[in-house]
C-alpha cells in the first residue's frame, strides 16, 4: 500500500473513464500544434533556461543556466597552495579520469599497447551511467545490415547535426566492439547456435539492438572492470580530478586529484590524459528529476573547458517523457518506452487523455509539462510536485490479462517493490533528464583541440548531433574509450616527460571570471550533488 | 495539496534522527545532513553501492536492503556497509578453461560452503546464491551464470558467509567462463569484423559521409525498415 488515500481517491477518475477509452484513439497533434507545445514548454526552447557563456574558448555560446553556473565558477584550487615542481604522487603514461565504461575500455586498450595506465575515479570503479543502461547496444553485425545503414540511422536521428567523421567511427567500430566484448566473456543474449538476439530500438531501420537481459550496461561494466583488475591496472577510487594540468607548451600533462576521504590534493603527472567523466543529469536543469547516476555532475566538461577544449551542443539535453514521479523512491527512474508502445495512455487529474500516447519523446514531454504547469490539471503528489497518470492497467483490458507480467516484467517488479501493482494501478509519471547530447568536441581519435587531452563517453560531443538514439550510448562509450586509449598509448613514445606542470590556464580563467563578477562561493567542478529532501 | 508529513525516528549508526516516512534510507541520510560519498551510487537499484544492514527495535532478526530501494521505518537502526573486503582471483581468460580443476584453483573456498544459506537470506536481489555456489563446485557454469545474472556485487552475501566465500566474484568468473567458452560465438560476427578491418565496407560508408545533407535526408526518409 503505497498510494495515499488521496491518490486512491483521484485514481477512481482513471478507473471511471477507462472503459470509454478502450479502442478509442486520441488524435495526433498537427505540425503547428507540435511546434507550439515544443516552443512553449520544451525545456530546450525555454529561452530563460539558457544564457550566454561569459568566459573561456566558447565565450558567447549558449548553455543551460545550471551548466553555465558550473562553467562560470572558480576552481577548487583557488587559494590552495600546491607545489607543482615537487615529485608527483603518480607518474604514468596515460591518466584516465573516470571509471565508467569509457574509462575502463580506454584503460584496457592503452594497457595492451604497453602504456602504464592510472584510472582515477570519483566514486567506486564502475559507478557510472553505464551500469544503468538497460536497453542495449547497437551494432550492424547481421547480414541484412551494414555500418552504412547504421550511419544513416545515426545521422537522421541526430537531425544531421552530427560530426560525420565521428558518426562514421561509431558505426564502423560497432561490430569490432561487440566482437571484443564477446571475446572478453560478456553474456549477450544469444540463440543456441551463438547468433546474437537483436531487436529494434527507436529510430533503427534494422534489428541491431544487442542486449544482456535488461542489465546490458551492468553486464558490460562488470566484465570490463574484472578485466582491468586481471591486468593489474592501477585504480584509485574516491579521488576525482579537479583540474587538468598542462605543460609549458599548453599540452595536457596530468591532473590534480582530490582524495574525498583525506581531503588532500595529489598530483598525477601523465603524458596523455583521457577525460571519461560522463554526463550531467545531476545538475537538474530547471529542477527536473533525472535518471542519471549520482556522479553525473559535468566535472570533466568543466575541467576540460578550462584547459581549452571546445564544447559542441552542450546545451542539448534529452528528456524522457516517462520518468517515475511517485512513489518518491522511483523519482526520475526511467519507465521504459515500451509501456507507451503497448498502448498505455497519459491522463490528467480528471482521467482524461491530453496527448496521443505515441508522440515523439520531445513532444510528449512538453505536453505533460503543459498539462501540469499551464492547465493545472496535473495530479498533486504528497511530495509537493505534480505528475500525470500513465494508465498501465488498460493494457490488460486491451491485450488480455497477463500482458504486463509477460511484456513488462522489470517494470512490474520495480513498482511492486514499493507497493504499486501496475497491473491494477496506473503509474505516476513526469519527464526526467536522461542524456547530455553534446559535450567536449573530439576528433575521431578522441583528442580535443588541446594536444594530448582526450575525451570519451558522454562527456564527448558531436557523435550524436542533438539527439541520440537508444543503444548508441553504450556503443559510443566503448568505441571512443578504445579509440582514445589506443591513440593516447600510441603517442607516448614521442612524448617526453613534461618538464613543468602548470595551472596557468586556471589563473587566466580566473582573470576572465573576475571581470564577469562571478559569485565567490561558486565552485566547479561540483563533484557531489547536494540534496536535503526538505 | 502537500499533505501533513509523517515523521519517524531512525537511528543512523546509533544516533537518532527524525525524518519523513516517505524517504528511502539514502534520502533520509541526506535529510539528516549527510553528504554521501561512499554508500551511494546509481540510486536506482543497479550498482550495489548502498548495501545496508538494520534491525527494528525488539526484533532479533538482522535485516538487509539497498538504501536506495528501501523506505525508512519507525525505530529502524541501521548502518551502511559501503565496502567489504573481498578477494578477486586474477586470471588470464585465454589460458583457462571452464573446468572444475581451473575453477577450484581460482576459488578453492567455494568447496568450504557449509550449506547454511546465510547468503540467500541477505541477498537483496533474491538470488539463490547458495545454489549457484553449488553449480560452481560442480563446474556447471551455464547454470551458475544463469541464476547469478541479476547479482549487483553489493557484497552482503560475503559479509555473512562463515566459509569466507566471495560469492559475487566467483559468479562473475563463472559467467565469463560460460560466455567465452560454453556459449557459442556468433557465427557471422567474426566475418563482419574481418571485412571492416580489411576495408571492404569503406566505399559504401564514405559515399554517405561525403554526401550532401539533402541527399542524406532523402536517403534517410526513403530507407527501408526491417519488419
Interface residues (C-beta under 8 A of the other chain):
Chain A: X4 X6 X123 X124 X126 X127 X129 X131 X132 X140 X141 X142 X143 X144 X146 X147 X148 X149 X151 X152 X153 X155 X156 X160 X164 X165 X168 X171 X172 X175 X176 X178 X179 X182 X183 X184 X185 X186 X187 X188 X190 X192 X193 X194 X195 X196 X200 X205 X206 X207 X213 X215 X218 X219 X222 X223 X226 X227 X229 X230 X232 X238 X260 X261 X291 X293 X294 X295 X327 X328 X329 X332 X333 X380 X382 X383 X384 X414 X417 X418 X528 X530 X531 X532 X533 X534
Chain B: X1 X2 X3 X20 X22 X23 X24 X27 X28 X30 X31 X33 X35 X36 X37 X38 X40 X41 X42 X43 X44 X45 X46 X47 X49 X68 X69 X71 X88 X90 X91 X92 X93 X145 X149 X150 X152 X153 X172 X173 X175 X176 X177 X178 X179 X180 X183 X184 X185 X186 X187 X188 X189 X190 X192 X193 X196 X197 X201 X204 X205 X207 X208 X209 X213 X216 X217 X219 X220 X221 X223 X224 X225 X226
